[in-house]
């Protein structure tokens, strides 16, 4: 692209009313580079003209003077273009800032109108529902307390409504099976019972005595057949508690006869906004305790045998 066309393009962009600040900023950087280049050309033309004055060729001096004049016009035009773009850039920045303010204003106006409509449509009914729920909870707590004070025969104590939200129930021990068995153990140490898959790999010597090749150890380990009671059961588990969903936050009142508490000015407004931030942050924290899967447990209890405990 030649300098003349480039200058024309930059000039057109600067004069276009719809040019953005980003476009003008880019154009300004290009125009400043051109201004530096044309200034260098002007200095060269000035030097050439001064040199021609000591030449007897009048025509050469005239051509050098014309070149100097053309270079000065180019340099002056480049400076003027930079100043024009700088002015239009300032206008564009101000215009776009005003447009952003207007967009934010319009969005706030629309959001306020929608929130106002939602508030009058949803809040009164929701407030009544919450009131009714709290009254029902309070009455249920009274009923549960009365029932627990005079339980039917064999009945478990009841939990109140909120307690049920945070309580994962516990269980009493439940026995599944109990039997007497004989197992091979390391001689003199009943706690070292051979694994189930190794019980049949002993080499019996006589009676309740045998040898066992311990993997990676003694190939002739003395083992003894001892008596145990094998108990299989679900163990006792105490109840678990979680954080109550009702402890997440306390909502402020909406009093139609009081100042607007949602305004950020003043103590009440600051409290309301802080409360809502807390609600947003904590609202997803509650998770009802999941009931843990019960796991069978097996115990081996040594019994008195011919070798003693």
C-alpha positions in Angstrom: 0.0 0.0 0.0 1.5 3.4 -1.0 1.7 6.3 1.4 -0.9 8.4 -0.4 -3.6 5.6 -0.3 -2.7 4.7 3.3 -3.1 8.4 4.3 -6.4 8.5 2.5 -7.6 5.3 4.3 -6.6 6.7 7.7 -8.3 10.0 6.9 -11.5 8.2 5.9 -11.5 6.1 9.1 -11.0 9.2 11.2 -13.9 11.1 9.6 -16.3 8.1 9.8 -18.8 8.7 12.7 -19.2 5.0 13.4 -15.4 4.3 13.9 -14.8 2.5 17.2 -12.2 3.5 19.8 -10.3 0.3 19.1 -10.2 1.1 15.3 -9.1 4.6 16.0 -6.4 3.5 18.5 -4.9 1.2 15.8 -5.2 4.0 13.2 -3.4 6.4 15.6 -0.4 4.1 16.0 -0.1 3.8 12.3 -0.5 7.6 11.7 2.2 8.3 14.3 4.6 5.9 12.5 3.9 7.7 9.2 4.5 11.1 10.9 7.9 10.0 12.0 8.7 8.7 8.5 7.6 11.9 6.7 9.6 14.0 9.2 12.7 12.0 8.3 11.9 12.5 4.6 11.5 16.3 5.2 14.9 16.5 6.9 16.5 14.7 3.9 14.8 17.0 1.5 15.9 20.1 3.4 19.5 18.8 3.3 19.3 18.2 -0.4 17.9 21.7 -1.1 20.7 23.3 0.9 23.3 21.3 -1.0 21.7 22.4 -4.4 22.2 26.1 -3.6 25.9 25.8 -4.1 25.3 24.1 -7.5 25.3 26.3 -10.6 22.5 24.2 -12.1 19.4 26.4 -11.4 17.0 23.7 -12.6 18.4 21.2 -10.1 17.9 23.7 -7.3 14.3 24.3 -8.4 13.7 20.5 -8.4 15.2 20.3 -4.9 13.0 23.1 -3.7 9.9 21.4 -5.2 10.9 18.2 -3.4 11.4 20.0 -0.2 7.9 21.6 -0.5 6.3 18.3 -1.2 8.0 16.7 1.8 6.9 19.5 4.0 3.3 19.1 2.9 3.5 15.4 3.6 5.0 16.0 7.0 2.4 18.7 7.8 -0.4 16.4 6.6 0.9 13.5 8.7 0.9 15.7 11.9 -2.6 17.0 11.1 -3.8 13.5 10.6 -2.4 12.4 14.0 -4.1 15.4 15.7 -7.4 14.6 14.0 -7.3 10.9 15.0 -6.4 11.8 18.6 -9.5 14.1 18.7 -11.8 11.5 17.2 -10.4 8.9 19.5 -11.2 11.0 22.6 -14.7 11.5 21.2 -15.1 7.7 20.6 -13.9 6.8 24.1 -16.4 9.3 25.6 -19.2 8.0 23.3 -18.6 4.4 24.2 -18.4 5.1 27.9 -21.7 6.8 27.7 -23.2 3.9 25.7 -21.9 1.5 28.4 -23.5 3.6 31.1 -26.8 3.7 29.2 -26.7 -0.1 28.7 -26.1 -0.7 32.5 -28.8 1.8 33.3 -31.3 0.1 31.0 -30.4 -3.3 32.4 -30.8 -2.2 36.0 -34.2 -0.6 35.1 -35.4 -3.9 33.5 -34.0 -6.0 36.3 -35.7 -3.8 38.9 -39.0 -4.0 37.1 -38.9 -7.8 36.8 -37.8 -8.2 40.5 -40.6 -5.9 41.6 -43.1 -7.9 39.7 -41.7 -11.2 41.0 -41.6 -9.9 44.5 -45.3 -9.0 44.6 -46.2 -12.2 42.8 -44.1 -14.7 44.8 -43.2 -13.3 48.2 -46.6 -12.9 49.9 -47.6 -16.5 49.0 -44.1 -17.9 49.9 -44.2 -16.0 53.2 -47.5 -17.6 54.1 -46.2 -21.1 53.1 -43.1 -20.6 55.2 -45.2 -19.4 58.2 -47.5 -22.5 57.9 -44.4 -24.8 57.7 -42.9 -23.3 60.8 -46.2 -23.5 62.7 -46.5 -27.2 61.6 -42.9 -27.8 62.8 -43.5 -26.2 66.1 -46.7 -28.2 66.6 -44.9 -31.4 65.6 -42.2 -30.8 68.1 -44.8 -30.4 70.9 -46.5 -33.6 69.7 -43.2 -35.6 69.6 -42.2 -34.4 73.1 -45.6 -35.5 74.5 -45.3 -38.9 72.7 -41.8 -39.5 74.0 -42.9 -38.8 77.6 -45.4 -41.7 77.4 -44.1 -44.2 74.7 -46.1 -47.2 73.7 -44.6 -50.5 74.8 -41.6 -51.4 72.6 -41.7 -48.1 70.7 -38.5 -46.1 70.0 -38.2 -42.5 70.9 -39.3 -40.1 68.1 -37.1 -37.4 66.5 -38.5 -33.9 65.8 -38.8 -32.6 62.2 -35.5 -30.7 62.1 -33.6 -33.5 63.8 -34.7 -35.9 61.0 -33.0 -33.6 58.5 -29.6 -33.8 60.1 -29.7 -37.3 61.6 -28.5 -40.4 59.8 -29.9 -43.2 62.0 -27.8 -45.6 64.0 -28.3 -49.3 64.4 -28.1 -51.8 67.2 -25.9 -54.8 66.7 -27.6 -57.5 64.6 -26.2 -61.1 64.9 -26.3 -63.1 61.7 -24.6 -66.4 62.7 -22.6 -68.0 65.5 -20.8 -71.3 65.3 -17.9 -73.2 66.8 -15.0 -74.0 64.4 -11.5 -75.3 64.4 -8.7 -73.4 62.7 -4.9 -73.9 62.3 -2.9 -71.2 64.2 0.8 -70.6 64.7 1.8 -72.7 67.7 1.5 -70.6 70.9 -0.2 -67.6 69.2 -3.9 -67.8 68.5 -3.9 -64.3 67.0 -1.9 -65.7 64.0 -4.6 -67.7 62.4 -3.7 -69.1 59.0 -5.6 -67.6 56.1 -8.7 -69.4 54.9 -7.1 -70.5 51.7 -4.1 -71.9 53.6 -6.0 -74.0 56.2 -5.9 -77.1 54.1 -2.2 -76.8 53.2 -0.8 -78.0 56.5 1.1 -81.3 56.9 -0.5 -83.0 59.8 2.0 -84.7 62.2 -0.3 -86.1 64.8 -3.5 -85.1 66.6 -3.9 -81.3 66.6 -0.3 -80.6 65.5 1.0 -80.0 62.0 3.7 -78.3 60.0 3.1 -75.4 57.6 5.4 -73.9 54.9 5.1 -70.1 55.6 5.3 -68.3 52.2 8.8 -66.8 52.0 9.6 -67.9 55.6 9.9 -71.0 57.7 9.1 -74.2 55.6 8.4 -76.2 58.8 6.4 -73.8 61.0 4.6 -75.6 63.9 0.9 -75.0 63.8 -1.9 -76.1 66.2 -5.6 -76.8 65.5 -7.5 -74.6 68.0 -11.2 -74.0 68.7 -13.0 -70.6 68.1 -16.5 -69.3 68.1 -17.1 -67.5 64.7 -19.6 -64.7 65.0 -20.9 -62.9 62.0 -22.9 -59.7 62.6 -23.7 -56.2 61.7 -22.0 -54.0 64.3 -23.6 -51.3 66.4 -23.5 -47.9 64.8 -24.2 -44.6 66.5 -26.2 -41.9 64.7 -24.4 -39.3 62.6 -25.3 -35.7 62.5 -24.9 -33.1 59.7 -25.3 -29.3 59.6 -28.9 -28.2 59.6 -30.2 -26.6 56.4 -32.1 -24.1 58.7 -28.8 -22.8 60.0 -27.7 -21.6 56.5 -28.9 -18.1 57.0 -31.5 -15.8 58.6 -33.5 -13.8 56.1 -34.2 -10.1 56.8 -37.8 -8.8 57.1 -39.5 -7.1 54.1 -41.4 -4.3 55.9 -43.4 -2.2 53.4 -43.6 0.7 55.9 -39.9 0.8 56.6 -37.0 2.3 54.5 -35.8 0.2 51.6 -33.5 -2.3 53.3 -32.1 -3.5 50.1 -30.5 -0.1 49.5 -26.7 -0.4 50.1 -26.7 2.8 52.2 -27.0 2.6 55.9 -26.8 -0.3 58.5 -29.9 -2.1 57.5 -29.1 -2.1 53.8 -25.6 -3.3 54.4 -26.9 -6.1 56.6 -29.4 -7.2 54.0 -26.8 -7.3 51.2 -24.4 -9.2 53.4 -27.2 -11.7 54.3 -27.9 -12.4 50.6 -24.2 -12.9 49.9 -24.1 -15.4 52.7 -27.2 -17.1 51.4 -25.6 -17.4 47.9 -22.4 -18.7 49.4 -23.9 -21.2 51.9 -27.1 -22.1 50.1 -25.6 -25.2 48.5 -23.7 -26.4 51.5 -26.5 -28.6 53.0 -26.6 -32.2 51.9 -28.9 -34.6 53.7 -26.8 -37.3 55.3 -26.7 -40.4 53.1 -27.5 -43.6 54.8 -24.3 -45.6 55.0 -24.4 -49.1 53.8 -24.1 -51.6 56.6 -21.1 -54.0 56.5 -20.9 -57.4 57.9 -18.2 -58.0 60.5 -16.6 -61.3 61.6 -15.0 -62.0 64.9 -13.1 -65.1 66.0 -13.3 -65.7 69.8 -10.9 -68.3 71.3 -12.6 -71.1 73.2 -11.3 -73.4 75.9 -9.9 -76.6 74.3 -7.6 -79.5 75.2 -4.6 -77.1 75.1 -6.2 -74.5 77.3 -6.9 -70.9 76.4 
